[in-house]
Amino acid sequence: MRIGFGYDSHVFDPAKPLVLGGVSIPGCDGLKAHSDGDVLLHAVIDAIFGAAAMGDIGSHFPDTDPKWRGADSANLLEACVDEVSEAGFRIGNLDVTVICEKPRLRPQADAIRSRVASLLRVDVSRVSVKGKTNEKMDDVGAGRGIVVHAVVLLEEA
């Protein structure tokens, strides 16, 4: 078994739609990023590649490469899962914490869990998604962006 930790953060961008965990979140500003800005999936990708000792999201999908501009992060996660599967691993479970003042995650948490489980090709019971605020502290607490922490367990296939 291997454990990986992922982290990502993005500031809000009112010109983009918000996507978290592959789910569109209505009524909220999106996130500034080279791809679609899905901060949750980016942290998950980093956790998975980290657990497999295969680098990070930037080494596989560099933001300096124009082919990744506006990329759907769900496609990136599927490619990540394919790579670690080929390396002999499968997802054991995933735990994600989304930190932001807005949006409130609870109304979308089940949809996000289901979408992420589908992308990981695991049962939804293996995916946890939690929302927390930063209690008005720092830039995240001031509502300027979103931070995500992800922990994954990989098992040898």
Salt bridges, closest charged atoms under 4 A:
ASP8 OD2 - HIS10 NE2 2.92
ASP8 OD2 - HIS42 ND1 3.04
ASP82 OD1 - ARG121 NH2 2.82
GLU83 OE1 - HIS60 ND1 3.14
ASP95 OD1 - LYS130 NZ 2.52
GLU101 OE1 - LYS136 NZ 3.77
ASP139 OD1 - ARG144 NH1 2.65
GLU155 OE1 - ARG90 NE 3.21
